[in-house]
């Protein structure tokens, strides 16, 4: 089985909800028929979610360090 050629932009647009209905359907069909494409999409999603969480914690730490009194 060969990996479906998915670009980083396609994966980003899918996870950001920036695809048309037909693009989303085609993309999801690719993910469902190709485990390697699914793994790549999941991997990129995990990276983005990890970075978002890290940035949230970093901002919280910086805000907690502000002396307001």
C-alpha positions in Angstrom: 0.0 0.0 0.0 1.4 3.4 -0.9 0.9 6.5 1.1 -1.5 9.0 -0.4 0.3 12.2 -1.2 -1.0 14.7 1.3 0.7 18.1 1.6 1.3 19.9 4.9 -1.1 22.6 3.7 -3.9 20.1 3.2 -3.3 18.6 6.6 -3.2 22.1 8.2 -6.4 23.2 6.4 -8.2 20.0 7.4 -7.4 20.5 11.1 -8.2 24.2 10.9 -11.6 23.6 9.3 -10.6 25.5 6.1 -11.6 23.0 3.5 -14.8 22.9 1.5 -17.2 20.0 2.1 -15.9 18.1 -1.0 -12.2 18.7 -0.1 -12.9 17.4 3.4 -14.7 14.3 2.1 -11.8 13.6 -0.3 -9.2 14.2 2.5 -11.1 11.9 4.9 -11.4 9.2 2.3 -7.6 9.4 1.9 -7.1 9.1 5.6 -9.5 6.1 5.8 -7.9 4.2 3.0 -4.2 4.9 3.9 -2.9 4.2 7.4 0.4 6.0 6.6 -1.5 9.2 5.6 -3.7 8.9 8.8 -0.5 8.5 10.9 1.0 11.6 9.3 -2.1 13.7 9.8 -2.4 12.5 13.5 1.3 13.2 14.0 1.0 16.8 12.7 -2.1 17.3 14.8 -0.3 16.1 17.9 2.5 18.5 17.3 0.2 21.5 16.8 -1.8 20.6 19.9 1.4 20.2 22.0 2.7 23.6 20.9 -0.6 25.2 21.7 -0.6 23.7 25.2 3.0 24.7 25.7 2.3 28.3 24.7 -0.7 28.4 27.0 1.4 27.2 30.0 4.2 29.6 29.1 1.7 32.5 29.0 0.2 31.5 32.3 3.6 31.3 33.9 4.4 34.8 32.6 1.1 36.2 33.8 1.5 34.6 37.2 4.9 36.3 37.6 3.5 39.8 37.1 3.3 41.7 40.4 0.1 43.6 40.5 0.1 44.9 44.0 
